[in-house]
Amino acid sequence: MEYLEFIYSGGTKNETFLKFFKELSKAMEEKYPDKKLVFVLDNLWAHKSSLIVDYIKFKKHLSLLLTPSNTP
């Protein structure tokens, strides 16, 4: 996974985060093939974009949990 590519060249754009999230979820699915995976993210706009929500909708074993705004 190209973490530095995400941090330095892509920044936090919806498409860039989706690419990162797909790579991350694929790696987690390979490591835990029989588990339901829950990703806990903050309320950054890229984390709750329609791209991420739509991607998770079609993956029955993935869930997204967003933390409330202004949570430390």
Backbone as numpy.savetxt, mean C-alpha at the origin, in Angstrom:
# Nx Ny Nz CAx CAy CAz Cx Cy Cz
13.14 -5.04 -4.10 12.30 -3.86 -4.10 13.18 -2.62 -4.10
12.81 -1.67 -4.90 13.61 -0.47 -5.03 13.10 0.64 -4.12
13.43 0.54 -2.84 12.96 1.53 -1.88 13.49 2.92 -2.20
14.77 3.00 -2.56 15.35 4.31 -2.82 14.72 4.96 -4.05
14.34 4.16 -5.03 13.66 4.70 -6.20 12.36 5.37 -5.76
11.63 4.72 -4.89 10.37 5.27 -4.40 10.61 6.57 -3.64
11.60 6.58 -2.79 11.84 7.75 -1.93 12.39 8.93 -2.73
13.36 8.67 -3.60 14.05 9.78 -4.24 13.52 10.17 -5.63
13.19 9.22 -6.46 12.82 9.60 -7.82 11.32 9.76 -8.00
10.53 8.99 -7.25 9.09 9.05 -7.48 8.37 10.01 -6.56
8.82 10.12 -5.34 8.10 10.93 -4.38 6.77 10.29 -4.04
5.90 11.06 -3.48 4.60 10.51 -3.09 3.54 10.96 -4.08
3.49 10.26 -5.19 2.44 10.45 -6.17 1.57 9.20 -6.11
0.32 9.32 -6.47 -0.58 8.16 -6.42 -0.02 6.98 -7.20
0.46 7.22 -8.41 0.96 6.14 -9.25 2.23 5.53 -8.68
3.11 6.36 -8.13 4.36 5.88 -7.54 4.08 5.04 -6.31
3.15 5.51 -5.47 2.83 4.73 -4.28 2.15 3.42 -4.65
1.30 3.44 -5.67 0.65 2.20 -6.11 1.70 1.18 -6.55
2.69 1.62 -7.31 3.77 0.71 -7.74 4.48 0.11 -6.53
4.83 0.97 -5.57 5.48 0.51 -4.35 4.59 -0.46 -3.58
3.31 -0.12 -3.45 2.37 -0.94 -2.69 2.18 -2.31 -3.35
2.11 -2.34 -4.67 1.99 -3.62 -5.38 3.20 -4.51 -5.12
4.39 -3.92 -5.16 5.61 -4.70 -4.88 5.62 -5.20 -3.44
5.25 -4.34 -2.53 5.21 -4.72 -1.12 4.18 -5.83 -0.87
2.98 -5.67 -1.40 1.94 -6.68 -1.17 2.31 -8.00 -1.83
2.94 -7.96 -2.99 3.38 -9.19 -3.65 4.41 -9.92 -2.79
5.37 -9.18 -2.24 6.38 -9.79 -1.38 5.75 -10.39 -0.13
4.78 -9.69 0.44 4.12 -10.20 1.64 3.25 -11.42 1.32
2.60 -11.42 0.15 1.80 -12.57 -0.26 2.67 -13.81 -0.46
3.87 -13.61 -0.99 4.79 -14.73 -1.18 5.28 -15.27 0.17
5.52 -14.37 1.10 6.01 -14.79 2.41 4.91 -15.44 3.25
3.69 -14.94 3.13 2.56 -15.44 3.92 1.41 -15.82 2.98
1.56 -16.89 2.22 0.58 -17.22 1.18 -0.82 -17.59 1.71
-0.93 -18.08 2.91 -2.23 -18.52 3.43 -2.83 -17.57 4.45
-2.34 -16.35 4.50 -2.79 -15.39 5.51 -3.54 -14.23 4.87
-4.47 -13.67 5.64 -5.11 -12.42 5.25 -4.18 -11.30 5.72
-3.84 -10.40 4.84 -2.88 -9.34 5.15 -3.61 -8.02 5.37
-3.26 -7.34 6.44 -3.84 -6.04 6.76 -2.71 -5.01 6.75
-2.86 -4.00 5.92 -1.87 -2.93 5.84 -2.41 -1.72 6.58
-1.65 -1.25 7.56 -2.04 -0.09 8.36 -1.27 1.11 7.82
-2.02 2.09 7.31 -1.41 3.28 6.72 -2.03 4.52 7.35
-1.28 5.62 7.27 -1.86 6.86 7.78 -2.78 7.45 6.71
-3.29 8.60 6.94 -4.28 9.19 6.05 -3.68 10.05 4.93
-2.45 9.78 4.56 -1.86 10.49 3.43 -2.73 10.27 2.21
-2.96 11.28 1.43 -3.86 11.19 0.28 -3.48 10.07 -0.67
-2.19 9.81 -0.84 -1.75 8.72 -1.74 -2.10 7.35 -1.17
-2.16 7.24 0.14 -2.48 5.96 0.78 -3.94 5.58 0.63
-4.80 6.56 0.46 -6.23 6.27 0.35 -6.79 6.67 -1.02
-5.90 6.77 -1.99 -6.34 7.12 -3.34 -7.20 6.01 -3.94
-7.95 6.36 -4.96 -8.80 5.36 -5.61 -7.96 4.25 -6.23
-6.73 4.54 -6.62 -5.85 3.50 -7.18 -5.59 2.41 -6.15
-5.29 2.80 -4.91 -5.01 1.83 -3.85 -6.29 1.09 -3.46
-7.37 1.84 -3.28 -8.64 1.23 -2.87 -9.12 0.23 -3.92
-9.04 0.60 -5.18 -9.46 -0.31 -6.25 -8.56 -1.54 -6.33
-7.27 -1.36 -6.14 -6.35 -2.50 -6.15 -6.69 -3.49 -5.04
-6.97 -2.98 -3.85 -7.28 -3.85 -2.70 -8.64 -4.52 -2.86
-9.58 -3.86 -3.51 -10.92 -4.43 -3.71 -10.85 -5.79 -4.40
-9.95 -5.91 -5.34 -9.87 -7.14 -6.14 -8.95 -8.18 -5.52
-8.35 -7.86 -4.40 -7.50 -8.80 -3.68 -8.22 -9.16 -2.39
-8.94 -10.25 -2.39 -9.80 -10.62 -1.26 -9.02 -10.86 0.04
-7.75 -11.18 -0.05 -6.96 -11.49 1.13 -6.18 -10.27 1.64
-6.40 -9.08 1.03 -5.75 -7.85 1.48 -6.79 -6.91 2.07
-6.40 -6.24 3.15 -7.26 -5.22 3.77 -6.42 -3.99 4.05
-7.11 -2.87 4.10 -6.46 -1.60 4.38 -7.09 -1.01 5.62
-6.28 -0.59 6.57 -6.75 0.07 7.78 -6.05 1.42 7.84
-6.83 2.48 7.76 -6.28 3.83 7.82 -6.40 4.38 9.23
-5.33 4.96 9.73 -5.37 5.54 11.06 -6.16 6.84 11.02
-6.79 7.22 12.13 -7.53 8.48 12.17 -6.58 9.67 11.95
-7.13 10.76 11.45 -6.34 11.98 11.25 -5.76 12.46 12.56
-4.59 13.03 12.48 -3.86 13.62 13.63 -3.57 12.60 14.72
-3.39 11.35 14.35 -3.02 10.33 15.34 -1.51 10.31 15.46
-0.99 10.39 16.68 0.47 10.38 16.83 1.07 9.02 16.51
